[in-house]
């Protein structure tokens, strides 16, 4: 085996083909030398990942050692705007282990912490604020998704994935263009963005928020491409090489294999059909160069990206993780160490949604078919049409009020444990179902 960038046989290292920070499904292979693995990581991927910390946090991704991802955002609290605040969840804001630091509009430093701690730091100059309605602001920047670091990271992932899928274990001259682009030796663009409505309609039927989908195909222009559908938000088309097939015959239907890498760590494949809808097209997909992105088109992608902030991906493994976190909090709640506010993570979306799902599972347990998988039961038990669950802010407020009322009536612990215990039955059953 040789390095797929330079054919070196020395110091081959394990490369994260799909950057580890943006997926739960690991995909690695030792076919990149130490020099070029470090080059792509230091020049592109570190910055690309850092720009996405907020979205990675919202998707429930973690650091390599399993810690919650921190991100920077602006907050509004009691009429004061505080900028560049480091957060991880609502608890890190409402019950911080240390001070919360940021700056005001004039760049002056602002510290927030429990009053007892702040009085010692500020020497009596601290003032109290009303924390009942804190708003977190995070601007979605196009550069985070289609800027220099993002586009080059996509090119790197596409090329390495192509080599992985096709068992290519050395550099070949036919890949010079894509390799030169990744290594910064040329500015010749090899990445564009799919803006084809038919494509996005189709991919939306096949994947869920947080999934990275890959496929390769030969287009009518004589080139072979890899398409990366990133988190079900934006699809990047990366030119890999000249097609070895005679693809200039304008085939109207193009079947491809879609490889899906899910956020819960699972990997699946599906057949994905591409069909030419118009005669004499020169490509199967309508695309645009990143630098030609318009405000109107970016607005469509912003809407797709925004779903990350209001949607929870459902799978048996993701829910198991959330249930474990909830169980730990519930033990502290029952021991009197935390109150209902802390139990709910100060209204953290994932915690509230997990309790909602557990309550619905328990309420509809008679409908649950133990001969079928968790995801096969979801449409029936939770009345869902996909593997994601979203709730409006109004729905969330009503459910939180229900939980607060049960806390007052000393019914909350039993209410949640009923759901947890039934989910544990579901999980044990799922692990024993035939694969």
Beta strands, then each sheet from edge to edge (+ up, - down):
strand 1: 12-16
strand 2: 28-33
strand 3: 71-77
strand 4: 80-87
strand 5: 100-103
strand 6: 109-112
strand 7: 135-137
strand 8: 191-194
strand 9: 212-218
strand 10: 223-230
strand 11: 234-242
strand 12: 253-261
strand 13: 267-275
strand 14: 287-289
strand 15: 311-313
strand 16: 388-390
sheet 1: 1+ 2-
sheet 2: 4+ 3- 7+
sheet 3: 5+ 6-
sheet 4: 13+ 12- 9+ 10- 11+ 8- 14+
sheet 5: 15+ 16-
end
